[in-house]
Amino acid sequence: MAIQAYVLVDCAAGKPHQVAAALTKVAGVEMAHAVTGTYDVIAFVRTETMAELGDLLSRHIHGLPGVIKTTTNVVVPERGAHGAPGSDRRRRA
């Protein structure tokens, strides 16, 4: 199962749009937007493993000009009635 996460990015002043544009060119980043609020950019990423997520963050995202720090929130898959990810609890036999 793929790992999905939202990466919340703090940027240097005046850099959110440049950081968001650069993020969209990084493999594994599906979308990135400059936003208002606590963080400057929100990106949605998808990797095959947690190790790949760590590599994406440390080697590709943290090194982008204008990125100060990130907070990563990994998506928790819904568990079905039998504990299997994605199974439908409402399904009846």
C-alpha positions in Angstrom: 0.0 0.0 0.0 1.3 3.4 -0.9 2.2 5.9 1.7 0.3 9.2 1.4 1.1 12.4 3.4 0.4 16.1 3.6 3.6 18.1 4.0 3.2 21.5 5.6 6.0 23.9 4.7 7.3 27.0 6.4 9.0 29.2 3.8 11.3 32.2 3.8 9.5 35.5 3.4 8.3 36.0 -0.2 9.0 32.5 -1.3 5.8 30.4 -0.9 4.9 30.6 -4.6 8.4 29.7 -5.7 8.5 26.8 -3.3 5.1 25.5 -4.4 6.2 25.6 -8.0 9.4 23.8 -7.3 7.6 21.2 -5.3 5.3 20.3 -8.2 8.5 19.3 -10.1 9.7 16.8 -7.5 8.8 13.1 -8.1 6.4 11.9 -5.6 4.7 15.3 -5.0 1.2 15.2 -6.5 0.2 18.8 -5.7 1.5 21.8 -3.9 -0.2 25.1 -3.1 0.8 28.4 -1.4 -1.8 29.0 1.3 -2.7 31.4 4.1 -2.6 30.4 7.7 0.0 28.8 10.0 2.0 27.3 7.1 3.0 28.8 3.8 2.7 25.8 1.5 0.7 22.5 1.7 1.8 19.6 -0.5 0.3 16.1 -1.0 2.9 13.4 -1.6 2.8 9.7 -2.3 5.6 7.2 -2.0 5.7 3.4 -1.9 7.4 3.1 1.5 8.2 5.1 4.7 11.9 5.0 3.7 11.1 6.6 0.4 9.0 9.3 2.2 12.0 10.0 4.5 14.2 10.3 1.4 11.8 12.5 -0.4 11.7 14.9 2.6 15.3 14.9 3.5 17.0 14.8 0.1 14.5 16.6 -2.1 12.1 18.9 -0.2 14.3 20.2 2.6 17.0 21.2 0.1 14.7 23.4 -2.0 15.6 27.1 -1.8 13.2 29.0 0.5 12.2 25.9 2.6 12.8 26.6 6.3 11.1 23.5 7.9 8.4 21.0 7.3 5.7 19.2 9.3 4.6 15.9 7.8 1.2 14.3 8.4 0.9 10.7 7.1 -2.6 9.7 6.0 -4.0 6.9 8.2 -5.9 4.4 6.0 -9.4 3.5 7.2 -9.6 0.0 8.6 -12.7 -2.1 7.7 -14.6 -4.5 9.8 -12.1 -7.2 9.4 -9.1 -4.9 10.0 -8.1 -4.8 6.3 -7.3 -1.4 4.9 -10.1 -0.2 2.6 -12.6 -2.9 3.4 -16.1 -1.6 3.6 -17.6 -1.9 7.1 -21.1 -1.3 5.8 -20.9 -4.4 3.5 -23.1 -7.2 4.8 -22.8 -10.9 4.0 
